[in-house]
């Protein structure tokens, strides 16, 4: 096996000079560096990565924990993070907790033992905040709260929920079916007032002819509950559902919630799409995660339901799946480019690295009113720190009214012609 001594003899330099070149520290003249590099290439010398990592006390390895890589959102996010971190000189190892039950604890153990330089936590966790803050190693949380000392980045889900509900309200919908994950993710966080005095959150009513039920709770009280929620959950995306429901309540629009027990089980999305049409034939709008929304579009086409004339369908996330359902699905879009860039930059900073690569915003992705987003205000305790504004990706599955056009593009905009 070729070693550094062989390289030194070939290059006619000292062993210490080869070490300086291989480890990238200390001054070596351009001429000496060129001789060492040429000798390494001639001898097919490959530096011992483990030894070099020990020397620098870093691995240039970042762990990413996600709930599942089978879900389009997490697959898209991981692909973006992997590419962005690679460009900055880091490699990634991914743990899908749905496929590796003890993966979270194993990755944290690797971080503690300096087998990786940092950890991006995307998966839901049952560990309390003091567990994460006690690790005292570089951690960045995505779309969840892990403790006051741990930086967090996520989408502005409250804005996204309000935006989806407002778009529906401006098109005159009367009854919305809302599809999401298990309500048990946040049932225990809601006060009795937030539930309108009921013991359980409103689910799909068994009687589809029942009158719309709206919360009598003042909007200010609901806002206070939303603010309180952030400090008591590691899963801030629940704010999307609560903000969506609150906005519909204030508009006097009926909503019913259907659960998808396991968001990594695609057959569950197909089943809940059928259930939405079977249980609520009078509903005129559906909002759902991308996979469920795609199945809802296919179910509507199969049943001969005219979309968007008789049924509007909106997706929440905006992954590639929304372009594969037979109709382009209007989506509340999470800005993947900005999320990946912000998470990556924060992770690199936490690890003590530097990064000048950066990416420019995609000119084809515009925010509401096509204006640059204002800096996010300082978060309340417990909320995701850096909030990335949600956007709208217009498709063929919702109606475009003058009011919706003005909401999205500004009051002075000219209504666009629809197909």
N, C-alpha and C positions, 0 to 999 in steps of 0.2 A: 504494500500500500504506500502510495506517495505521501510524504509528510512535508512539513515546513522546512526541515533541514535539506531535503532534496531540492526544494524551490530555492533556498538560499544558495546552495552550491551552483545550481543552474544559472542563477542571476548574478552570481559573484558578489553577493552582499551578505551582511550579517543576519543571523537568525532573528535578532530583535527588529531589524528593518522589515523583514517579512511579516513579523507579528504586528507591527504598526500598520502595515498596509491591509492585512487581513481583518484586523479589528477596527480599522477606521479611526484610530485615535493617535494623536501626536503628529509632529511635522515630519514629512518625508518629501524630499525634492521631487519635482516632476520627472526628472530623468531616472531617479531611483525607482519611483512608483511604476514607471513604464517598463523598466527591466523586470521588476517583480511580477507585474501583470503578464508580461510576455512569457516568463518562465512558468507561471501557473497554467497558462493556456497550453503551452507546449507539453507540459507533463500531465495535463488533464487533472490538475489538482482541485479538489473540492474541499473548501474549509469545513471543519467540524462545527456544525451549527450548534450543537449542545454546548461545546466548550466556549464558543463565542457568546452564547446567551449567558452562561455562567459568568463570563468575564464582565459583561455589561450589566448583569442583573436585570435582564429583560428578555422577553421571548418574541416580541413583535406579534403576539397572538392575542386575539380578542374573542371572547366567548359571546355567543348570542343565544339567549333562551327564548323560545317561542312556544305557544300552546300546541301548534301543529304546523308542519310545513305543507300539509295537504290542502290548507285553506288558501284561496287565491290572494287574500290580503297579505297574509304572513309570508307567502312565497314571494310575492312582489317586493315586500319590504326587505326580506332577507337578501334577495338578489341585488337590490340597490345598495344595501349596507356592505355586502361582500365586495362589490365592484368599487365602491367609493373608498373603503378602507384599504383595499389592495393598491389603489392608485397612490395612497399615502404611505405605502410600505408595510402594511399590516396584513396578516392572514386571519381568517375567521374559522371558528369551529362552531357548529350549530347543534343545539339540543332541542329536540321536539318533545315536550313533556308528555304529550299524548302517546308517544311511541317509546318513551323511556321514563318510566314512572319516577325513578329516583334521580333523574338527570339534574334537576335543580340543585339538590344537595351536593351531587358529585362535582358540578361545575363551580359551586361556591367553594368547595374544598380545594379544587385546583387553583382558584384565585388566591385563596389564603396561603397556599404553598408556593406561590409565585410560578405556577406552571402556565399562567397566562397573565397578561399585563392589565387587562380590564374586562368588564362584563357589561353587556347591554341586556337589561332585563325587560323582555316584552311579554313574557307569560304571566298569567295570574298567579299570585302567591298567597299561601295561607300563613306565612310567617309574619309576625308583627314588625313594626318599624324598628324597634330596638335590635332585632336580629340583624337587619340589614346595616344599620348604622354602626353596629359593633364590629363589622368586618374590617372597616378602615382600609379599604383598598378601592381602586377606581371602579365605580359603578355608575351607570347612567340608566335611568328608568324611562321606558317608553309607554306613554298612555296609562300610567299608574303612579301612585304615590307610595314611596318606600321609606320616607323619613325626611325630616327637615334638612339634613345635611347632604342628601343625595339629589343631584340635579335630575330634572325630569323634563321631558319634551313630549308633546302630544298635540293632537288636533283640537280645535275649539269646538267640542261636541255640543255644548249648549247653543252656540251660534248655529251649528248644523241642524240641530233639532228644531229650533225656531224657524230657520230658513225653509226646511221641508214643509212644516205645518203652514207657514205663511203662503207658500206657493199654492198649496192645496186650497187654502181659504180663499185666495184671490181668484180661483177658478170655480168657486161655488160648490165644492164638494159637501156632502151631507153626512157621509159615514165612511170612516177610514178603518181599514184592517191593518194593524201594526204587527209585524212579525219580528221576533228577536229571540235572544237566548233565554235561558232559564231566569225567571223573575227571582228565584231564590238567591241570585247573585247579589241582590240588594234589598230584598224584602225587609230584612231586620233593620235596615238603616232608615226606613221611612217612618215618620211619626204617624199617629192615628189621624191627625188633621190632614196630613199630606194625602192619605188614602180616602179622604172624605168621610172619616168616621167608621170605615169598614175595617174588619179584622184582616182582610186579605186584599191585595191589589185587584183592580178590576181586570178580569180576564174575559174571554169570549162568553158573552151572555147566552144561555141556552135558548132564550126566546129571541129570535132575530127581529121580531116585530116590536120589541120593547122600545119605549121612548128613550131618546138620547139622555144619558145621565151626565151631568157636568158638575164639576167641583164648585161648591159654594165658597170655597176658601179664597180670600182676597189674594190678588196677584202678589202683593208685597210679602205676604206670609209664605207663599210658595217660593218666591225668590229667596227668602231667608232659609227655607229648608234646603234649597239647592246649594246655597253657600255652605250650610252646615254639613251637607253630605260629603263634600270634598275631603274634609279632614277625617272621615271615618271609613273610607273605603280605599283599597288599593286598585280599584277599577273605575277610574273617572268616566269611561265611555257611557256609564249608566246615565250620565247627565244628558246625553242625547235623547234618550227615551223620556226622561222626566220633562225636559224642556219642550219636546214635541207634544207630549200630552197636555202640559200646562197651556201651551199656545192654542191647541184645539179647544180645550175647555173654555178659555176666554172668548173664543170665537163661537161657542155654542155648537161645536161639531162633535158628533158622536165618534168614539173610537173604541175598538176592541183589540185585545192583545192575544196573539197566538204564539206559543212557545216552540222553539226548536231545541230539544233537549241536548243535542250534541252538534255543535257547529262544524265538526269535522266529518259528520255523517251526511253525505250528499243525498242519500235516500230520504233522510228526514226532511230536507228542504222540499223534495218533490211531494212528500206526503202533506206537508203543511200548506203547500200551494193548492192542492186539491181541497183540503179542509177549508181554506179561506173562501173558496167559491161555493162549497157545499153548505157551510153553516151561515154564510152571510151573502145570499144571492142579491140582496138589495144594496150592498156596499158599492160605492162608486170610486174608491181609491184604495190603493195598497202601498205601504212603504215597507221595505224589507232589505236585508243584506243582499249583496249582489247575486249569490247563488239562488236564494229563495225568489228574488225578483225575476230572475231569468226563467225559473220554473213557472212562476205566475204568468209571465207573458206567454209561454208555451201552452199553459193550461187555458188561458183566455182564447188563444187562437184555436185550440182543439174544440172548445165549446162554442165557438162562433161569437164570442163576446167582442164587440168592437172597441179597440184600444186606439186612441184615448177617448173616443166619443162617449162610450158608456162606462168605461173603466180606465182610470189613470193609474199607472204603476211607476213608482219611483224607487230607485236603488240607493243604498247608503254604503259607500266606500269608493265606488267608481273604478274598480279594477277592469282588466281586459274582458272579464266575463260579461260585462254589460253590453258588449258589442257582438255577442255570440248567440243571442236568444231568438234570432229571426227578426227582431226589431231593435233599433238602438234605444237603450233604456236611459231615460233621464236620470241623472245621478247626483246625489250630494257627494262631492268628490273630496277625498282626503288628498292633500297635495304631497304626493309621494316624493317628488324631487326635493321640496323644501324640508320635509321630515327627515329624509335620508341625510341631507347635507347638514342639518342642524344637529342631529344625533351624532353623526360622525365627527363633526368639529368639536362637540362637547366631549366626546369620548377621548379624542386625541389630546385635548387640553387637560383632561383629568389625569391622563397617563403621563403628562409632562412633556408631550411631544409637540412638534410644530407642524403646521400644515398650511401651505399657501395655495393648494390646488384649487379649491372652491369650484362652484359651478354657477353659471348665470341662470336666472329664472327662464323657464320656457316661455317664449313670447306668445305661444298659442294657448296658454292657460291663463285665464283672466279671473280675477276675483269679482265680487259683487260690485256693480257700477264701474267695472274696469279701472278701478283706482288702486294705487299701491296700498297695501295694508299698513295701518298705523302700528307702531310698536305696541306689543301687548303690555297691558298694565301689570304692575307687580301683583303676583298671585296672592290670594288669601291663603292662610296657613292650610296646608294639606292638599292644595290643588296642584295640577300639573303646572310646572314653572313656565316654560316657553310654549305658548299656545300658537299653533299655526292655523290661520283662518281656513275655513272650509270654502269650497267653490262649487259651482254648478256646471255639470256637463250636460248640455241640452241634448235630448234625443227625440224619439218619435212617440213616446209613451205617456206624455203629459200634454195638456192643452196650453197654448200660448195666448194669453189675453194681454190687452194693453197694460193692465195693472201689473202683471207678472213681468212684462218687458221692462217697465219702468223700475220695478224692484231690482232687476238684475243689471240693467244698463244705465239707470239714471233717469230722472224725470224729464229731461230734455231729449231723450233718445227717440228715434223714429221706430215705431213697431216694425219688426221684421216680418216678411212674408213667410207664411208656413206652407209646407208641402201639402 
